[in-house]
Each structure stands twice: as structure tokens, then as C-alpha cells.
């Protein structure tokens, strides 16, 4: 979810769903330790609960990043052991670390000693030829003994060579049963499944076999997918949001950032899919795309775009 789950998208999602745990983009230890920390790690209190997702392989650096996350108020720090891009391979982190479970265990042990917030791991079901269920189970056993109690499992293997990151999200077949088996074999661990879920019915079905579901690009491509999860997954009886209310919830936020010199487009680009599947979605996207770049454009553009949508709060899905 690089270039997607920034603070603006997370604030936007919070207008739709109050309860799900949100994640940052994956940040390397080098960026966290030496980059512009306020820009990279800043967030609004409304975004919580919020996890910082980290990429790296040095236990001391990862422990320091975990301390920074806790000090800043993050609710969780997540070690990414699933990303297959060339960049992470060159840095020896991401999916290639599944082949070094002891190294991951050392990192988890250092991180859990450093903080009291949960330290979790996101990984694949396998990497290259190391893709038997037994390989994944051994990885989880070793890492859990180091202190990790929550594993988010992308139910596809990763090919480190020959497939692009995009192809790695679609070409290797989904093997949900491997994740279900993992939960049966490690009932004391919190097992979350990821990969291929596009509607709430699919998501709800997973709770028969695992503890939680991570939704990535489907939530970006159709964010209103999450409109009922507070009620249907968490049992929260707060009134469900309408799309108009979501837009209205963004008005003050947009104007505050524009007043600080930011372009409206940096926020509104995350809102383009709000009306996915609804009449008027093309007009909504066209108006935002044409007007959000104009210097000085602010919340009035959102309201004008909303006016392009007939009956914005009538669902036609």
C-alpha cells in the first residue's frame, strides 16, 4: 500500500469506519531513524487505533524504531516480512527474511524488550521454493517463541525473482487453507488473513477460521466497503455514515492542511473512489481531478464535486 495509506487516507477512512486497526505505509528503519520524522510518522489522534509498519533486519535499529513508535503514541508496531520488491531484497528485509526465521526472531525479541505495545509480523505463506506449509509453520513457531503473538498472513507465496510486486499480488494462487491450518495448529496465536477479499460477505466468512482479516487495495479502490464493519464486525451500534457525511467530515481537515500550504489534491486523490459503483462516480472523480490542483483550492471543491452526484446517499450496489 505504498503511496496509499498516508495520514490523509487514514483520516478519510476514519470518516467511514471508527474501529478497524489502520496501518501506515511500510517505512524502513533508515527512514525512521534518519528521515524527517514529523512528516513520515505524524498522525492525527482521530486515526487511532494505528500501527506503524516497519521494514528492516537489524534488531537494534528495529528496537529503536519500536521505541519511537511507542513514544509517538502508535498502538502497535508491525514488522513487514512480506513485501517482495527489489528494493527490500537489496536491503535484506521484507519477504526474503522468511528464509531467515532466526534473524526475524532476534529482531522481534529486541523489539518486544524495548516496548510494551504489541509487536506483530506480516508475512507470506512462502517464498520461492520455500513454500511448503511446514516451512511457514516453522517460521511462525520460531518467531512466536521470540515474543510475537499476532501474525498477519498474506495467503500467497512471493516470488523474489521473475514477478513484479504487482504480479506478486495476483499471480501466485491464494492458499487460504494454509492460513486456516496455521490457526488450527497454533490456536494460542492471533492469526489474521490477507489477500483477495473484496466484499463484506467474504470478510465475514473468514471469521469462522481465523481471528481477523486485513483488507488492503480493496479498501482503497472501494473505501465505502468499510461503511458497515463497525456494526457487522465489531458490534458497534453508532449510526452508519452516509457518503455525504464522509465528505462533510473532510471539509475542515482539508481547509486546515491547505492553510498550511498543502495542495488539496494531496488529500482529495484518496477520495476519488468514494462513489465506486454508484451513479455519478465519473462526474465526482472528474470534478475533483480537474479542480483540486488549482492553487488555493479548498473544501469548497469537495462540496462542488458532491453536487455532481445525483442522490449521493442512495446505495445502488
Secondary structure, DSSP 8 states (H G I E B T S, - for coil): -TTTSSHHHHHHHHTT-SSS-EE---EEHHHHHHS-HHHHH---GGG-SEEEEEE---HHHHHHHHHHHHHHT-SEEEEEE----HHHHHTT-GGGGGG-HHHHHHHHHHHHHH-SSEEEEEEES-BTTB--HHHHHHHHHHHHHTT--EEEEESS-B-SSSS-HHHHTTTS---HHHHHHHHHHTTTSEEEEESS--SHHHHHHHTTTSSEEE--HHHHHTGGGGTTHHHHTT---S----HHHHHHHHHHHHHHHHHTT--THHHHGGGTTTTTTSTTHHHHHHHHHHHTTSTT--HHHHHHHHTTSTTTTS---
